[in-house]
Amino acid sequence: MKVKKITAIIDDQQLEAVEHALETHGVTGFTVHAVSGRGKYNNYLYTRDPLVSHSQVEIYTSQDHVEKIAELIMRIAAVGLVSEGIVAITEVEQLNWVYEQKSASEEDFNYFSSIE
C-alpha cells in the first residue's frame, strides 16, 4: 500500500485559509482537531501557560499527491512566525473503510485535482 498520511499542526488563525486551499484543489477528505502543545519556541518569561492552541489537520492521500499537498499546506499556513507549526508525512501500513468492510487502496485517493 502506498497511502500516506499528512499530519499538519498549524496556527488556528490559518485553518480557514488552509481548508479553503485544500478544497479548491480537490482535497475534500480531511480531519481537523483542536490541539495544544509547545514546540521549538517557548517564552516562559512572558506567558503563564506555555501551551499554545493550534489546529491539527490529517489527510490520507496517495504517494503521487503527498508532496504537493504538504507544500500547499506549508505555503498557505506560513505567516512568518517561529511557532507556525509542523507538517509530517508518514507511511500507512493498513487503512480500512468501515462501511465497506474492506481495505483502502492508493487508487481510492487519486481523486484530487491539479495541486500546483
FIKOLZA-1660 file (N, C-alpha, C; in steps of 0.1 Angstrom, whole numbers, plus 5000, padded with zeros to 4 digits):
% residues 116
   i   px   py   pz ch aa at
   1 5009 4988 5000  A  M  N
   1 5000 5000 5000  A  M CA
   1 5009 5012 5000  A  M  C
   2 5006 5022 4991  A  K  N
   2 5014 5034 4990  A  K CA
   2 5006 5046 4995  A  K  C
   3 4997 5044 5005  A  V  N
   3 4989 5055 5010  A  V CA
   3 4998 5062 5021  A  V  C
   4 4997 5075 5021  A  K  N
   4 5005 5083 5030  A  K CA
   4 4995 5091 5039  A  K  C
   5 5000 5095 5051  A  K  N
   5 4992 5103 5060  A  K CA
   5 5000 5116 5062  A  K  C
   6 4993 5127 5060  A  I  N
   6 4999 5140 5063  A  I CA
   6 4992 5145 5076  A  I  C
   7 5001 5149 5086  A  T  N
   7 4996 5155 5098  A  T CA
   7 5002 5169 5099  A  T  C
   8 4994 5179 5098  A  A  N
   8 4998 5193 5099  A  A CA
   8 4993 5199 5112  A  A  C
   9 5002 5205 5119  A  I  N
   9 4998 5213 5131  A  I CA
   9 5001 5227 5127  A  I  C
  10 4990 5235 5126  A  I  N
  10 4991 5249 5121  A  I CA
  10 4984 5259 5131  A  I  C
  11 4987 5271 5129  A  D  N
  11 4981 5282 5137  A  D CA
  11 4966 5282 5135  A  D  C
  12 4958 5283 5145  A  D  N
  12 4943 5283 5144  A  D CA
  12 4938 5294 5134  A  D  C
  13 4945 5305 5134  A  Q  N
  13 4941 5316 5125  A  Q CA
  13 4943 5313 5110  A  Q  C
  14 4951 5303 5107  A  Q  N
  14 4953 5299 5093  A  Q CA
  14 4945 5287 5089  A  Q  C
  15 4937 5282 5098  A  L  N
  15 4929 5270 5095  A  L CA
  15 4919 5272 5084  A  L  C
  16 4912 5283 5084  A  E  N
  16 4902 5285 5074  A  E CA
  16 4908 5286 5060  A  E  C
  17 4919 5293 5059  A  A  N
  17 4926 5295 5046  A  A CA
  17 4932 5282 5041  A  A  C
  18 4937 5273 5050  A  V  N
  18 4942 5260 5046  A  V CA
  18 4930 5251 5042  A  V  C
  19 4919 5251 5049  A  E  N
  19 4908 5243 5045  A  E CA
  19 4903 5248 5031  A  E  C
  20 4902 5261 5029  A  H  N
  20 4898 5266 5016  A  H CA
  20 4907 5262 5004  A  H  C
  21 4920 5263 5007  A  A  N
  21 4930 5259 4997  A  A CA
  21 4929 5244 4994  A  A  C
  22 4928 5236 5004  A  L  N
  22 4927 5221 5001  A  L CA
  22 4914 5218 4993  A  L  C
  23 4903 5224 4997  A  E  N
  23 4890 5222 4990  A  E CA
  23 4891 5227 4975  A  E  C
  24 4897 5239 4973  A  T  N
  24 4899 5244 4960  A  T CA
  24 4907 5235 4951  A  T  C
  25 4916 5228 4957  A  H  N
  25 4925 5219 4949  A  H CA
  25 4920 5204 4949  A  H  C
  26 4907 5202 4953  A  G  N
  26 4901 5189 4953  A  G CA
  26 4903 5180 4964  A  G  C
  27 4910 5185 4975  A  V  N
  27 4913 5177 4987  A  V CA
  27 4901 5179 4996  A  V  C
  28 4891 5171 4995  A  T  N
  28 4879 5173 5003  A  T CA
  28 4878 5164 5016  A  T  C
  29 4887 5154 5016  A  G  N
  29 4887 5145 5028  A  G CA
  29 4898 5148 5037  A  G  C
  30 4895 5154 5049  A  F  N
  30 4905 5156 5059  A  F CA
  30 4898 5157 5072  A  F  C
  31 4905 5156 5083  A  T  N
  31 4900 5157 5097  A  T CA
  31 4908 5168 5104  A  T  C
  32 4900 5175 5112  A  V  N
  32 4906 5187 5120  A  V CA
  32 4904 5184 5134  A  V  C
  33 4914 5187 5142  A  H  N
  33 4914 5186 5157  A  H CA
  33 4919 5199 5163  A  H  C
  34 4913 5203 5174  A  A  N
  34 4919 5214 5182  A  A CA
  34 4930 5207 5191  A  A  C
  35 4942 5212 5191  A  V  N
  35 4953 5207 5199  A  V CA
  35 4960 5218 5206  A  V  C
  36 4967 5215 5216  A  S  N
  36 4976 5225 5222  A  S CA
  36 4989 5218 5226  A  S  C
  37 5000 5225 5226  A  G  N
  37 5013 5220 5229  A  G CA
  37 5023 5231 5229  A  G  C
  38 5035 5226 5229  A  R  N
  38 5046 5236 5228  A  R CA
  38 5057 5230 5219  A  R  C
  39 5064 5238 5213  A  G  N
  39 5073 5234 5203  A  G CA
  39 5087 5240 5205  A  G  C
  40 5093 5243 5194  A  K  N
  40 5107 5248 5194  A  K CA
  40 5109 5261 5202  A  K  C
  41 5099 5270 5201  A  Y  N
  41 5100 5283 5207  A  Y CA
  41 5091 5284 5219  A  Y  C
  42 5096 5287 5230  A  N  N
  42 5089 5290 5242  A  N CA
  42 5094 5303 5249  A  N  C
  43 5085 5311 5254  A  N  N
  43 5089 5323 5261  A  N CA
  43 5083 5322 5275  A  N  C
  44 5089 5315 5284  A  Y  N
  44 5084 5313 5297  A  Y CA
  44 5083 5326 5305  A  Y  C
  45 5091 5336 5302  A  L  N
  45 5091 5348 5309  A  L CA
  45 5078 5356 5308  A  L  C
  46 5072 5355 5296  A  Y  N
  46 5060 5364 5294  A  Y CA
  46 5047 5357 5292  A  Y  C
  47 5046 5344 5295  A  T  N
  47 5034 5337 5294  A  T CA
  47 5032 5328 5306  A  T  C
  48 5019 5327 5311  A  R  N
  48 5017 5318 5323  A  R CA
  48 5015 5304 5318  A  R  C
  49 5009 5302 5307  A  D  N
  49 5007 5288 5302  A  D CA
  49 5015 5286 5289  A  D  C
  50 5025 5278 5290  A  P  N
  50 5034 5276 5278  A  P CA
  50 5028 5268 5267  A  P  C
  51 5016 5263 5269  A  L  N
  51 5009 5255 5258  A  L CA
  51 5002 5265 5249  A  L  C
  52 5004 5263 5236  A  V  N
  52 4998 5271 5226  A  V CA
  52 4987 5264 5219  A  V  C
  53 4976 5270 5216  A  S  N
  53 4965 5264 5208  A  S CA
  53 4968 5264 5193  A  S  C
  54 4966 5252 5187  A  H  N
  54 4968 5251 5173  A  H CA
  54 4957 5242 5167  A  H  C
  55 4956 5240 5154  A  S  N
  55 4947 5231 5148  A  S CA
  55 4956 5220 5141  A  S  C
  56 4951 5208 5142  A  Q  N
  56 4958 5196 5136  A  Q CA
  56 4949 5192 5124  A  Q  C
  57 4955 5191 5113  A  V  N
  57 4948 5186 5101  A  V CA
  57 4954 5173 5096  A  V  C
  58 4946 5163 5094  A  E  N
  58 4951 5150 5090  A  E CA
  58 4945 5147 5076  A  E  C
  59 4953 5142 5067  A  I  N
  59 4949 5139 5054  A  I CA
  59 4955 5126 5049  A  I  C
  60 4947 5117 5044  A  Y  N
  60 4952 5104 5038  A  Y CA
  60 4952 5107 5023  A  Y  C
  61 4963 5103 5016  A  T  N
  61 4965 5106 5002  A  T CA
  61 4974 5096 4996  A  T  C
  62 4974 5096 4982  A  S  N
  62 4983 5087 4975  A  S CA
  62 4997 5092 4975  A  S  C
  63 5007 5084 4973  A  Q  N
  63 5021 5088 4972  A  Q CA
  63 5023 5098 4962  A  Q  C
  64 5015 5098 4951  A  D  N
  64 5017 5107 4940  A  D CA
  64 5013 5122 4944  A  D  C
  65 5005 5124 4954  A  H  N
  65 5000 5137 4957  A  H CA
  65 5006 5142 4970  A  H  C
  66 5012 5134 4978  A  V  N
  66 5016 5138 4992  A  V CA
  66 5025 5150 4993  A  V  C
  67 5035 5151 4984  A  E  N
  67 5044 5162 4985  A  E CA
  67 5037 5175 4981  A  E  C
  68 5029 5175 4971  A  K  N
  68 5022 5187 4966  A  K CA
  68 5012 5192 4977  A  K  C
  69 5005 5183 4983  A  I  N
  69 4996 5187 4994  A  I CA
  69 5003 5193 5006  A  I  C
  70 5014 5186 5010  A  A  N
  70 5022 5191 5021  A  A CA
  70 5028 5205 5018  A  A  C
  71 5032 5207 5006  A  E  N
  71 5038 5220 5002  A  E CA
  71 5027 5231 5001  A  E  C
  72 5015 5227 4997  A  L  N
  72 5003 5236 4997  A  L CA
  72 5000 5241 5011  A  L  C
  73 4999 5231 5020  A  I  N
  73 4996 5235 5034  A  I CA
  73 5007 5244 5040  A  I  C
  74 5020 5241 5038  A  M  N
  74 5030 5249 5043  A  M CA
  74 5030 5264 5037  A  M  C
  75 5027 5264 5024  A  R  N
  75 5027 5278 5018  A  R CA
  75 5015 5286 5023  A  R  C
  76 5003 5280 5025  A  I  N
  76 4992 5287 5029  A  I CA
  76 4993 5291 5044  A  I  C
  77 4998 5281 5052  A  A  N
  77 4999 5283 5067  A  A CA
  77 5010 5293 5071  A  A  C
  78 5019 5295 5063  A  A  N
  78 5031 5304 5067  A  A CA
  78 5027 5318 5068  A  A  C
  79 5031 5324 5080  A  V  N
  79 5029 5338 5082  A  V CA
  79 5041 5345 5087  A  V  C
  80 5052 5337 5088  A  G  N
  80 5065 5343 5092  A  G CA
  80 5068 5343 5107  A  G  C
  81 5061 5334 5114  A  L  N
  81 5064 5333 5128  A  L CA
  81 5071 5320 5132  A  L  C
  82 5079 5319 5142  A  V  N
  82 5086 5307 5146  A  V CA
  82 5076 5296 5150  A  V  C
  83 5065 5300 5157  A  S  N
  83 5056 5290 5162  A  S CA
  83 5045 5286 5153  A  S  C
  84 5047 5286 5140  A  E  N
  84 5037 5283 5130  A  E CA
  84 5032 5268 5130  A  E  C
  85 5040 5259 5133  A  G  N
  85 5036 5245 5133  A  G CA
  85 5046 5236 5126  A  G  C
  86 5040 5224 5122  A  I  N
  86 5048 5214 5115  A  I CA
  86 5039 5207 5106  A  I  C
  87 5046 5200 5096  A  V  N
  87 5039 5191 5087  A  V CA
  87 5047 5178 5086  A  V  C
  88 5040 5167 5090  A  A  N
  88 5047 5154 5090  A  A CA
  88 5040 5145 5080  A  A  C
  89 5048 5137 5073  A  I  N
  89 5043 5127 5063  A  I CA
  89 5047 5113 5068  A  I  C
  90 5038 5104 5070  A  T  N
  90 5041 5091 5075  A  T CA
  90 5034 5081 5065  A  T  C
  91 5040 5069 5065  A  E  N
  91 5035 5058 5057  A  E CA
  91 5024 5051 5065  A  E  C
  92 5014 5047 5057  A  V  N
  92 5002 5040 5063  A  V CA
  92 5004 5025 5059  A  V  C
  93 5005 5017 5070  A  E  N
  93 5007 5002 5068  A  E CA
  93 4994 4996 5063  A  E  C
  94 4983 5000 5069  A  Q  N
  94 4970 4995 5065  A  Q CA
  94 4959 5005 5068  A  Q  C
  95 4949 5006 5059  A  L  N
  95 4938 5015 5061  A  L CA
  95 4925 5008 5056  A  L  C
  96 4915 5008 5065  A  N  N
  96 4903 5001 5061  A  N CA
  96 4891 5010 5061  A  N  C
  97 4882 5008 5052  A  W  N
  97 4869 5015 5051  A  W CA
  97 4859 5008 5060  A  W  C
  98 4854 5014 5070  A  V  N
  98 4845 5008 5080  A  V CA
  98 4832 5004 5073  A  V  C
  99 4826 5013 5065  A  Y  N
  99 4813 5010 5059  A  Y CA
  99 4814 4998 5049  A  Y  C
 100 4824 4998 5041  A  E  N
 100 4826 4987 5031  A  E CA
 100 4832 4974 5037  A  E  C
 101 4838 4975 5049  A  Q  N
 101 4845 4964 5055  A  Q CA
 101 4856 4958 5046  A  Q  C
 102 4863 4968 5040  A  K  N
 102 4874 4963 5031  A  K CA
 102 4886 4973 5033  A  K  C
 103 4898 4968 5028  A  S  N
 103 4910 4977 5028  A  S CA
 103 4909 4988 5018  A  S  C
 104 4914 4999 5021  A  A  N
 104 4915 5010 5012  A  A CA
 104 4928 5008 5003  A  A  C
 105 4928 5014 4991  A  S  N
 105 4939 5012 4983  A  S CA
 105 4944 5026 4978  A  S  C
 106 4955 5027 4972  A  E  N
 106 4961 5040 4968  A  E CA
 106 4951 5046 4958  A  E  C
 107 4945 5038 4949  A  E  N
 107 4936 5044 4939  A  E CA
 107 4924 5051 4946  A  E  C
 108 4920 5048 4958  A  D  N
 108 4909 5054 4965  A  D CA
 108 4912 5069 4967  A  D  C
 109 4925 5073 4966  A  F  N
 109 4929 5087 4970  A  F CA
 109 4935 5094 4958  A  F  C
 110 4931 5090 4946  A  N  N
 110 4936 5096 4933  A  N CA
 110 4925 5105 4927  A  N  C
 111 4917 5111 4935  A  Y  N
 111 4906 5119 4930  A  Y CA
 111 4909 5134 4931  A  Y  C
 112 4921 5138 4935  A  F  N
 112 4924 5152 4937  A  F CA
 112 4926 5158 4924  A  F  C
 113 4922 5171 4923  A  S  N
 113 4925 5178 4910  A  S CA
 113 4940 5183 4911  A  S  C
 114 4944 5190 4901  A  S  N
 114 4957 5195 4900  A  S CA
 114 4961 5204 4912  A  S  C
 115 4972 5200 4918  A  I  N
 115 4977 5207 4930  A  I CA
 115 4990 5214 4926  A  I  C
 116 4989 5227 4924  A  E  N
 116 5001 5235 4919  A  E CA
 116 5005 5245 4930  A  E  C
% end
